[in-house]
Amino acid sequence: MSSAKANTGEGGIGAYVTGAGKIDIYGDAEGYFGVNIAGEGISLSSVTVKGDARGILYGTYTHAGKIDVDGNSVSYMNNTTDCGAYAVSGGVITIAGDARGGDYGAMADGINSQVKVGGNVEGTEDGSGSGAAAVGGGRVEITGDATGKRCGVYAGENSSAAVGGVVDGGTYGAQAGQGAEITVMKNVTASGAEGIGVYAAAGGSITVGTALEAAQVQGVLYGAYAGSNSRNPENVSKVHIFGDVEATTNDEQNGFGAYVENDGEITIEGSVFGVNYLKFKTALTGDSLTTVRTRGEHEYTEDLAYRLYTDDVGKIRIKENIVPQPVCEIGEQAYLTLYGALRNVESGETVTLLSDIGYAGGVDIRDKDITFDLNNHTVNVDNPSPSGTGLKVTNGGLALNGSGTLHVCGSSYGVYASSATVSVTNAEAGENGIGVYAADGSTVDIAGNITAYGASGGGISCINSEVTIDGSIVAERYIKIGEGWRNENDGSPDPAKPGYVKYSFPGEDETAAVWVKDTPAPGGNVCEIVETGVEYPTLDAALAAVPEQNTDAVTIKLLSHITDDDGIAISRKKIALDLNGKTLAINNSAGTSGPNSGKGLDIQLLSEVNIIGTGNLHIASRMAGLSVNESDFTTSEETTVSITSAENVGVHADTECNIVINGNVTGAAAGIYASYRNNISVSGTVTATGNGANHAVNINYPENTVYVGSAVVSSGMGTGVYIGESGSGSVTVGSPESPGQVVGKGHGIWTRLVVDPSTVTVYGNVTGASNGIDVADGCDITVYGNVISTSSTADSYGVDGFFNSVAGNIFIDGEVEGVNGIRIHGAQSEATVVTGNVTASGTSVDDNTGVRASYAKLYLGGNVRAINCTGAYSAEQSEITVDGTISAASYIKVKYDNKAVGNNDASSTKSGYLQYSGDDATFVWVKEAAAPTITGIAIKTQPADLTYAEGEALDLSGLVVTLTYSDEATLEVGYEDFIYMGITADPAHGTRLSVAEHHNKPVRVTCSGQTAATDNLTVTAASSGGGGGGGNPTPPGTLVTSSGNNNVSGNGVTLSFPAGAVENDVRVQIREAGLSSGMTLPDDSQLLSRIVEIVKNKSGDFSQPVTITMDFDKSKVDPDQYEIKICYFDEETGEWVELDSIEVNLDAGTVSGQVSHFTKFAVIATPKAMQPEPVIPPADPVVQAPAAEEPPDISGHWARDSIVKLIDAVVISGYPDGSFQPDKSVSRAEFTVMLVKAL
């Protein structure tokens, strides 16, 4: 039947089968159920729907039977019960289009039940809608995307689901129940307020992406969640994600990238992002234990390929990109992580360091006493998690042996001791945290300093415990004992502990006490000059004793910890300052009018200051932390240094300075500010913390050489590395052995019109909130890492290079990302090189590009991904070479011309590459193997008209398709351009439609083996008239009478009918057709006109030839090289056949010929045969026989020249009436006679 439509009230069914029945519907099926299979013997039942299935409750429903729908399957109730396609009890539903419903887009319920959807699925009901669901052993397979208001895709117990596209849900992106399996090929998102990206419960399994194509998972509360609320080691839930995982909430109680409950396992091949990192929860008897893991709290898998995080029950594996080396040992057992050693150390054992350790997490020691042998190494413990603690010791102890430093930092507590004995070097707390918290009879010794930040931050909180600190306390609130905070001057010297100031408050906490190393009163000695053996009560006194312009350095050795609150100035002196295991804290909170002009350490005029020996140097000032002019300042590798300026620059190098700092530098206005001809090296991170144009590294004058471990701008609008218009020199960040990073709140790297050639080299990633890199004349940039712009503005770039007058070069051994990828302009001695991929996230073809060059050369070793913009743009006199693929909305632009895929030059000047050129100096080369192929076609816009009366011509105006390429690029093509892209339509444009052949059927559009279908055509039968006296309607077409002299015109065609051409009156139509499937042009030919189909309303050939005249585009053909002819298409042979009596009028742009029947016609140009060399006549005259008379009916025939040659050769002669009848068939006897004559 053509279509099936029932009442949409309850009980109405478009197509219903019970028992072993079968229904074929060539249109749509519609009702309360669109299609319903139910009853006995139904496993043999089937329904085929060539159109759509639409229902109020179910679009399609089958109980063990089989349903095939060529269109969409949709339900419209939009509540918690309706479903687009629902298969139960072994039923199978196949939907070529989309499936959509309120509760479920597609549902498979029961063993062997299956729903397969070739398009997308959607569950539209708020709070309950799921795109696809399988329960009870069913399976759903979705080729496109799965979207649900509650869940994108759900698989219940022992069921399975596969999604080839993107999954998007509210509460869950993908959810797998007990024993269920879900695979998703592309990104998964759960965007609801409590969204979980993927959730595998009770032995369920979810896989996202593949090893060849990464995919991301994003949730709000959790990115990935695996496990159930009870232990079941035999039924492990598993999640495997080939890409990054993110939790987007800022809620510090949630926001975990991954969460494992009990026996769950999660494997992540990318990175994890979230306000928190990882979470574990394990069920215990009558209770449960929740464990939070930070980035550093891990061990390694046996193959060292993954970092392993666990609470000893659940497991999370995260891909490791470097080969780990042992960092510590217990006895003879080496460990790759400090976390691993701490998990295995027994009470009374010693952990010996083998290297410096940066530990991103908290150290938690419970119920055991251990020792750290620092072994001349440094351990930096930093737990930035909300409410994080650097070192927590409960009912145990931590002792230190050997030289070295243990620095602990936590967002809430640096050290937290309960019933514990603890020794550390320095303790630090984050914003509003507590440096040291000691309670329950603890004893804490701090060899260095305590620092706490923020207006509510506190140095020490002591309850029923004792704390001793040999350094200084830097905090807004000093010491808390009991319930009250006390200031620094509230303490008093303790005779029982000489050299210390004691803080204790009887009446508030009788058992609590804090001792802080005392700055000696006058008469006490804190340092000595080694060469003379004289001791001094203050460092200022010792410095004053050193003569100016001394030839040999004088060594000053610290005898105790020193705190200087006025800053220190040194001029014209050579000094070696031996810290001798002590701490020198230089503080100056004054402004420019205060002591030392508010500077921390000021070194001037040919001075040399070398900090030697183990110990700590901490400088904290309001103005410049370290200011050096025409002098040298160095610190040894044994010394730990931190330099901070609250309002100015961390380090200011004025003129011809040599500065070496083994530590970190922080400044509000700039981390480092370099003037003339300085050499500066900072092993740690240089940070700018203020507002405005606060650069981490700022070079504004010539000839500077700077090395830093990392350059970071943490606030404001500054640049990580900046070289100003008057600046020059070289900047290096990180090293191959210890990569760093450059982070800017403006650009990552910014160089202006430098006065001399300069270089910036980065071993690590570069990130900018504006451009990743912005470089101008005279600077070479080298980055061994990725370059990323995080800006969303249309004019921002990953890399923006402008070399106008002085050449500069860029080399990036990594990837580039931004709204725009790379823009390079101007003079370069070598091409800009990027070894990895370039990604442009912009949304405008006109404004955004992946890679762009003008007057420059650019080489890209990877791929260009610019899905919504232009892939590669070579403007004036530029060359771009791409070794990978280009995925873009607009493939390539060369000078002023846009070039589609395959619109390359016929030949290439670069071997192995496809060449796209704008002129002889502007090129884009793409490696040949990288050319993408068409992998899909979809209808973008339906034809303007899908409803016709029988006999009317199909009009495809308005039809637009989207082509998808192997590199995921897309291209939209209107029907008028189908011929250029090799796209065919069936039926073709101009086809006369009939009810029998075309009603309720789509137009199928095909390209490179890929097919898409429009919505179904509606073709109604012509009215038969009768009643009302209205008469019969006039048939379509132009009337042609038998009397002759009839002309019919239309679509660039004129038909001339001689008298007697038709025996009875007929109506003739001239309709535009298309180049349909199987209709190919002759080799090397050109199509000069539109293809037309000429039809008449009565069958039979014409009694006399009819003359057809067609217009053609004479600008497209060289008449000296091509023969112009009208051809008709032979439907049986599939070939184009030349008409008789061809006449060409080049001036008018017309060509005519004669026909005896109507079909499809076109003007085609074919290459002319090569002319033979002229024949030189023989010396002696040759008597030739008189030429035979040419038969009149071969004039204009395609074989005329060959026929004349055979007549002249007396091989053939024609018929007695003088005719030749060239189209008449030849008998075997006639052919034998001709063959004998020819021989």
Secondary structure, 3 states (H helix, E strand, C coil): CCCEECCCCCCCEEEEECCCCEEEECCCEEEEEEEEECCCCHHHCEEEECCCEEEEEEEEEEECCEEEECCCEEECCCCCCCEEEEEECCCEEEECCCEEECCEEEEEECCCCEEEECCCEEECCCCCCEEEEEECCCEEEECCCEEECCEEEEECCCCEEEECCCEEECCEEEEECCCCEEEECCCEEECCCCCEEEEECCCCEEEECCCCCCCCEEECCEEEEEECCCCCCCCCCEEEECCCEEECCCCCCCCEEEEEECCCEEEECCCEECCEEEEEEEEECCEEEEEEECCCCCEECCCCCEEEEECCCCEEEEECCCCCCCCEEECCEEECCHHHHHHHCCCCCEEEECCCEEEECCEEEECCEEEEECCCEEEEEEECCCCCEEEEEECCEEEEECCEEEEEEECCEEEEEECCEEEECEEEEEECCEEEEEECCCEEEECCCEEEECCCCEEEEECCCEEEECCCEECCEEEEECCEEECHHHCEECCCCCCEEEEEECCCEEEEEEEEECCCCCCCCCEEECCCCEEECCHHHHHHCCCCCCCCCEEEEECCCEEECCCEEEECCEEEEECCCCEEEEEECCCCCCHHHHCCEEEECCCEEEEECCEEEEEEECCCCEEEECCEEEECCCEEEEEEECCCEEEEEEECCEEEECEEEEECCEEEEEEECCEEEEEEEEEECCCCCCEEEEECCCCEEEEEEEEEECCCCCCCEEECCCCCEEEEECCCCCCEEEEECCCCEEECCCCCCEEEEECEEEEECCCCEEECCCEEEEECCCEEECCCCCCCEEEEEEECCCCCCEEECCCEEECEEEEEEECCCCCEEECCCEEECCCCCCCCEEEEEECCEEEECCCEEEEEEEEEEECCCCEEEECCCEEEEEEEEECCEEECCCCCCCCCCCCCEEEEEEECCEEEEEEHHHCCCEEEEEEEECCCCCEEECCCECCCCCCEEEEEECCCCEEEEEHHHHHHHCCEEECCCCCECCHHHHCCCCCEEEECCEEEECCCCEEECCCCCCCCCCCCCCCCCEEECCCCCEEEEECCEEEEECCCCCCCCEEEEEEECCCCCCCCCCCCCEECCCCEEEEECCCCCCCCCEEEEEECCHHHCCCCCEEEEEEEEECCCCEEEECEEEEEECCCCEEEEEECCCCEEEEEEEECCCCCCCCCCCCCCCCCCCCCCCCHHHCCCCCHHHHHHHHHCCCCCCCCCCCCCCCCCCCHHHHHHHHHHHC
